[in-house]
Each structure stands twice: as structure tokens, then as C-alpha cells.
Amino acid sequence: MSDAKIPLSGVIGCPIAHSKSPLIHNHWLQKYGIKGHYVPMHVELDDLEATLRQMPKMGFVGANVTLPHKEAVMKIADRVTDRAKLIGAANTLIFREDGSIVADNTDGYGFIFNLHQQVPDWDPKAAPSTVIGAGGASRAVVASLLEAGVPEIRITNRTKARAEKFRQEFGKRITVVDWVEAGLYIDDAGLIVNTTSLGMDGQKRLRVPMDGLHAGVIVYDLVYTPLKTELIKKAESAGCTVIDGLGMLLHQAVPGFERWFGHTPEVDEATRQASLV
């Protein structure tokens, strides 16, 4: 018998049964013939640190982290990457051979890579972007848009103070827009991104007026349940280029899989369909 260790990984959250990550990673493991396993793990906050410290001893090479642990793991990790610090949350952990934990964030990578893939001719410097929401997902989006060279990012959030914090942390290219005036900043934006859960199954509707939508605007909704949100439908009707949130989910999984299992996976139609089972 071979004594080679079988690499293990998974996703940690509370709850976790809804996660699509096992569908994605196990599809890739099977596709590339890699002897590894990726499992969902329901872990309560009180047990988080003890669980993470034990996992490398059990053969885990890393893990994804989802709500509500994306901020808490940063305090536990032995090293936090610069991009995770900038975003203020981690979604990907790497366990080193000595048992130490590295916390990273690949959400921004997933967002921007998917955007470039879906709209290859997108010019980030051509027009302002409007970002709806000021939570953790928004931070990843804003950081990646700034890095891409977007000249102005308008942030609107129901709680204005959270948007104001973006201005303080990310600098002068951030413009804070009152929630009730958000609809006025649609027509001249080259890109509109919904980073909130509004419009998701079981959540409230996104009520920002979208009358200014027109052909040439890219509308990107991070919600992927349903894939065709009300925002996406309105944008399609107006002739916009639309991007659903599933692509970001798929692409943010790539760097972790590559680090854990030693192979760069391809995000293709088969991967997308595997995640929709």
C-alpha cells in the first residue's frame, strides 16, 4: 500500500449545507483525476480556532471560509496576506507543513477575472463605476476595481456611515452617494455592481431605481440564487451587458484549488453546470 497522504480540503461555515463549493472542487478533483477530497464543515464560532489548529494534523492542506467566519479567521491565522488585510476578511486558508495558517482573500480575484472573461473589451478607465452595498463583498470588489484603474467608484449603502468608511480607507477615488439618490448615478456609469443580498431568494428586493440603464452599461449582480435576478432582467431589457454572480464564485475557487491540489483548474461550462446541480 502507498503511504502517500491524500490531500484534504473543505469549506467552513455556519450554516454550510447550502454551499456550492463542494460541488465545484469535487468536480475538478474528478475531472483531473486527483486523489483528494473536499468536504463541507459546519463549525460554530466557539470551536473555530480549535478546529483550524487540528485540521493540518488530520491531513488538511487548506480550506475555504464563508460566513460568519471570514473576519474571525484573520485573528487566528499566523500570517495574513496584504489583500486580505485590505479587504478585511479572508476566504481562503493555506495550512503549511509546520501547521501554521496563512489567510488570503480571493474574492477580488474572482470578481475581476470573471469580469474580464465575460467582457474582454471592458476598459476600466473609460467611465465611473457604481457599487451598491458596503459589506465584505463590496470591499473585495472596490479593491479590485481600484487596482484595475477605475477613475471613480460611487458607493451607496443603506447605512451611509459604512460607505463613508470606504472613503476614509480607500481614498479620493471613492464618492459616497446617498441611498435615496443612487438611481441618479446609473446613467453615466460604465459598470454597476450589486454586492448586497438584495434580490436573492428569500431576501428583500433591490429597490434602487434603474431607469437610467442603457446599452453599453455592464450590470454585474453578485447574487446567484436566482441566476436571473430582477436586476439582471431589467438590465437585459435595457440592452445592457449582464454578468451573474456564479462566475465570481467559480473563479474565486481557482487559486485555492491550485495551492491545495497542485493543479490550475479551468472554469468552463462543465464547471458551471456542476455547480448548479
Residue pairs with C-beta under 8 A, 6 or more apart in sequence:
5 59
6 35
6 36
6 37
6 59
7 34
7 35
7 36
7 37
7 59
7 61
7 260
7 261
8 36
8 37
8 38
8 39
8 58
8 59
8 60
8 61
9 25
9 36
9 37
9 38
9 39
9 60
9 61
9 62
9 63
9 64
9 256
9 260
9 261
10 22
10 37
10 38
10 39
10 40
10 41
10 60
10 63
10 64
11 19
11 21
11 22
11 38
11 39
11 40
11 41
11 63
11 64
11 65
11 66
12 41
12 43
12 48
12 51
12 52
12 63
12 64
12 65
12 66
12 69
13 19
13 40
13 41
13 42
13 43
13 65
13 66
13 67
13 68
13 69
14 42
14 43
14 44
14 45
14 67
14 68
14 69
15 42
16 40
16 41
16 42
16 43
16 66
17 40
17 42
19 40
19 66
20 249
20 275
21 38
21 40
21 64
21 66
21 253
22 38
22 39
22 40
23 274
23 275
23 277
24 249
24 250
24 253
24 271
24 274
24 275
25 38
25 253
25 257
26 37
26 38
27 270
27 271
27 274
27 275
28 34
28 257
28 261
28 263
28 265
28 271
29 36
29 37
29 38
29 261
31 265
31 270
32 261
32 263
32 265
34 261
34 262
34 263
36 260
36 261
41 51
41 63
43 51
43 69
45 68
45 69
45 72
48 69
48 72
48 73
48 76
49 76
52 63
52 73
52 76
52 93
52 101
53 99
55 63
55 95
56 95
56 96
56 99
56 101
57 99
60 95
61 94
61 95
61 259
61 260
61 261
62 92
62 93
62 94
62 95
62 256
62 259
62 260
63 92
63 93
63 95
64 91
64 92
64 93
64 253
64 256
65 73
65 90
65 91
65 92
65 93
66 91
70 89
70 90
70 91
70 136
71 88
71 89
71 90
71 136
73 90
73 93
73 101
73 103
74 80
74 84
74 85
74 88
74 89
74 90
74 103
76 101
76 103
77 90
77 93
77 101
77 102
77 103
78 100
78 101
78 102
79 100
79 101
79 102
79 103
80 90
80 102
80 103
80 104
81 102
81 103
81 104
81 105
83 104
83 105
83 108
83 143
84 90
84 103
84 104
84 105
86 139
86 143
87 105
87 107
87 108
87 136
87 139
87 140
87 143
88 136
88 139
89 105
89 107
89 136
89 139
89 140
90 103
90 104
90 105
91 104
91 105
91 106
91 107
91 252
92 103
92 104
92 105
92 106
92 255
92 256
92 259
93 101
93 102
93 103
93 104
94 101
94 102
94 104
94 256
94 259
94 260
95 101
95 102
96 102
104 255
105 140
106 252
106 253
106 254
106 255
106 256
107 136
107 137
107 140
107 141
107 248
107 252
108 140
108 141
108 143
108 144
108 147
109 144
109 251
109 252
109 254
109 255
110 247
110 248
110 249
110 250
110 251
110 252
110 253
110 254
111 140
111 141
111 144
111 220
111 222
111 248
111 251
111 252
112 144
112 145
112 147
112 148
113 251
113 254
114 243
114 247
114 248
114 250
114 251
115 122
115 191
115 218
115 220
115 243
116 122
117 247
117 251
117 267
118 241
118 243
118 247
119 218
119 241
119 243
122 190
122 191
122 218
123 190
124 145
124 148
124 149
124 150
125 149
125 150
125 151
126 190
127 151
127 188
127 189
127 190
127 191
128 150
128 151
128 152
128 153
128 154
128 175
128 185
128 188
128 189
128 190
129 145
129 150
129 152
129 153
129 154
129 189
129 190
129 191
129 192
129 193
130 153
130 154
130 156
130 177
130 182
130 185
130 186
130 189
130 191
130 192
130 193
131 138
131 141
131 142
131 145
131 153
131 154
131 155
131 156
131 192
131 193
131 195
132 156
132 157
132 182
132 192
132 193
132 194
132 195
132 196
132 198
132 206
132 208
133 156
133 157
133 194
133 195
133 196
133 198
134 155
134 157
134 159
134 162
134 163
134 165
134 166
134 195
135 162
135 195
135 196
137 195
137 222
138 155
138 157
138 166
138 195
139 166
141 193
141 195
141 222
142 153
142 155
142 166
142 170
142 174
143 170
145 153
145 191
146 153
146 170
146 173
150 173
150 191
151 173
152 173
152 174
152 175
153 170
153 173
153 174
153 175
154 175
154 176
154 177
154 185
154 189
155 163
155 166
155 167
155 174
155 175
155 176
155 177
156 163
156 176
156 177
156 178
156 179
156 181
156 182
156 185
156 208
157 163
157 179
158 179
160 176
160 178
160 179
163 176
163 177
164 176
166 174
166 176
167 174
167 175
167 176
177 184
177 185
179 208
182 208
182 209
183 208
183 209
183 210
183 211
183 212
184 212
186 192
186 208
186 209
186 210
186 211
186 212
186 213
186 217
187 212
187 213
187 214
189 217
190 216
190 217
190 218
191 217
191 218
191 219
191 220
192 213
192 217
192 218
192 219
192 220
192 235
193 220
193 221
193 222
194 206
194 220
194 221
194 222
194 223
194 229
194 231
195 222
196 206
197 203
197 223
198 204
198 205
198 206
198 207
198 223
199 205
199 206
199 221
199 223
199 229
199 230
199 231
200 223
200 225
200 229
201 225
201 226
205 230
206 229
206 230
206 231
210 231
210 234
210 235
210 238
213 219
213 234
213 235
213 238
213 240
214 238
214 239
214 240
215 238
215 239
215 240
216 239
216 240
216 241
217 235
217 238
217 240
217 241
218 240
218 241
218 242
218 243
219 231
219 232
219 235
219 240
219 241
219 242
219 243
220 242
220 243
220 245
221 229
221 231
221 232
221 242
221 243
221 244
221 245
222 245
222 248
223 229
223 231
223 244
223 245
224 244
224 245
224 246
224 249
227 244
227 246
228 244
229 244
232 242
232 244
235 242
236 242
246 272
246 275
246 276
247 267
247 272
249 275
250 267
250 271
250 272
250 275
251 267
253 265
254 264
254 265
254 267
257 263
257 264
257 265
258 264
258 265
265 271
